C-alpha cells in the first residue's frame, strides 16, 4: 500500500533555523520539500564530497587490504594526500613522456651533451648539426664544408663549422637543422629512470590507502547529510516582519510531508518549540513523495524496482504484489529452462547460506533471485526443458512431470479442443501462444478491475467495466487472427452460445460504455463531448488494446529463441565431448554458450518482461511512474 501523507507547512523564527532543523533531523519523520540551497559553506561541502569520491575511485578496491577506521576529518586529510599524489603522478607521467619522446628523437645521434658543444662555441668555433635526404646532401656545393657523421638508407647526418661556410648557403639548410637537447642523453635517461621510480613509489603509496576506502565512503555519506542540512537551512524562505522592514525580526518557513501516523508527533514537536504548523490534505497538484509499505514477501520486489528507479506517484497504485507475481511468471517463461533455473536457485541459496554463516542479514536481492530460479525451474518442469536437451535425452520421470499440452515431449502432437470434434486442432506452440495471450487478458483485466474499485462510487466505473468487456472480446479476436482462425472462428457456437458473435458484441458494447463514461466528471454530456474531442485517440485505443494483448506473445518468442540457442550449443559441443582430445574444448563451449544465453535471457527479462509490467499493464492503470521516494530528514544511519 501507499502510506497516507499529510502536507504540512512550518513557520519558525528566522534566527532559529539551524536549531529547528537539528530537532527535526533528530525526530526523523518529516520529508522537507526544499531542493536548492546556496552559500560558500554548501560549495565547500560539495567540494569535499568530490575530493573523497575522487580518492575512492583512484585507490580502487582491494579486498585483501586491512581496513582502517578514520574520522571524517582524517578521511578528508587522506583524500587530500591522495589527490596531491595523483597530481604529482600526472606531472611525472607528463615529464616522462616528454623525455621519452626526446630520447627517441636523439636515438639515431647517439650520446649528445649540449654542454660540451656549448663549450666549443665559447672557444670561437660554432658548429651545427643537420639531417637531410641523401640525394640533397650529395647536391650540396663546395661552399658548404661538412663533416659527415653517419648515413642511413635515405638520409645523412652531418656537422658543419658555421664560420667556415658560406652564410647564405648555411641559411638554406635551416629546415634540416637538428635542434640540440636541453640536457644530455645520459641525464635524460637518468631522469626517466628517476621518474619511473617515483611513479612506482606514488602507486605504492596510493595503494596503501586501500584500507581507508570504507572510511572515505562513510565520510561521503556523513558530508552528504551536512549538505542536506545546509540545503534546507539556506533554501528556506525568509520574511522580515519588522515594521520598517529593516529590523532583525524575521521568520523562516517551508513545506514538507509527514506520514499520517506521525502527525501527532509533529504536532507535539511544533507545540514544544512554539512553531506555527499548518496541516493540509495533499492535492494532485502537490509533489507528494511516495512511501510503500507491504509484507515481507511482497517487499522482495523492492530491489528490482529500486534498480529500475520506478516509483509510483502518490495518487497512483501500489502494484508491488502484482508486479512481483507477474514478473516471476514472465521470468520463468523467458528463461524457459529448468536447468538454468536450477543454477540460479543454487547461486541464490549459496549466498543465503553464506550470509547465515556470517550471521549477517540476508539480502532481499538473494531471496528475489532465488524466487526467479524457482519460477524458471517450475516452467522448465512444466514444458520439459532442461539445458536445451531433447526429450529423448531426459529420464522418463522428468518427462512425466510435464504438462502434455505445453510439453516438448508432445511437440509434434495436434491437440483437438472438444468443440472441433477432431476436425482441426492446435499445436503445442499454439497452446503456448494461447497461454501468453491469457496472461495478457488476466493482467490487463486486473488493471481495469482496480479502476472499477477506485471509481466504485462514481458512474465512471462503467467506463472501466466497458474496458474489461473490450478486453474479453478482443482476446477472442486475437486468438482467431493470430493463433488459429479455424479453431477460434467467428461462427463458433459452444453449448448454443455463438462465441464469435458474443466477442464482437463485447467489443462494441465495451467501446460504447468506455466512450460514454471514461471521462465522466459529474456530467455524461461533458464526458461524451470529451471523448468526441479526442475521437482519434479513442478509436486508436481499441487498436492499442489489440496490440497490447498481442505484445505478450514476446514471452513465447523470446523463450523459443533461448531454447534454440541452448539446443544449438549442445549440438556444437556434443561431438567434441565424444572425443577425449577435444573434451576440454567441448566443455568450454558448453559453459560459454549456455553462460552467454543466460546473459541474453537476463537482458530479455529487462527489455521484455519488465516492459509488460511498466508499460502495457501500467498504461491500462493510467500509471506514469511519476513518483519520488519519501525521504525523511533524519540522522545518519550506519
Buried (B, 14 or more C-beta within 10 A) or exposed (E): EBBEBBBBBBBBBBEBBEEBBBBBBEBEBBBBBBEEBEEEBBEEBBEBBEBBBBBBEBBEEEEEBEEBEBEBEBBBEBBBBBBEBBEBBEEBBEBBEEBBEBBEEBEEBEEBBBEEBEEEEEEEEBEBBBBBEEEEBEEBEEEBEBEEBEEEEEBBBBBBBEEEBEEEBBEEBEEBEBEBBEBBBEBBBEBBEEBBEBBEBBEEBBEBBBBBBBBBBBBBBBBBBBBBBBBBBBBBEEEBEEEEEEEEEBBBBBBBBBBEEBBEBBBEBBEEBEBEBEBEEBEEEBBBBBBBEBEEEBBBBBBBBEEEEBBBBBBBBBBBBBBBBBBBBBBBBBBBBBBBBBBBBEBBBEBBEEBEEEEEEBEBBBBBBBBBBBBBBBBBBBBBBBBBBEBEEBEEEBBEEBEEBBBBBBBEBEBBBEEBEEEBBBBBEBBBBBBBBBBBBEBBBBBBBBBBEBBEEEBBBBBBBBBBBBBBBBBBBBBBEBBBEEBBBBEBEEEEEBBBEBBBEBBEBBBEBBBBBBBBEEEEEEBBEBBEEEEEEBEEBBEBBBEBBBBBBBBBBBBEBBBEBBBEBBEEBEEBBEEEEBEEEBEEBBEEBBEEBBEBBBEBBBEBBBBBBBBBBBBBBEBEBEBBEBEBBBEEEE
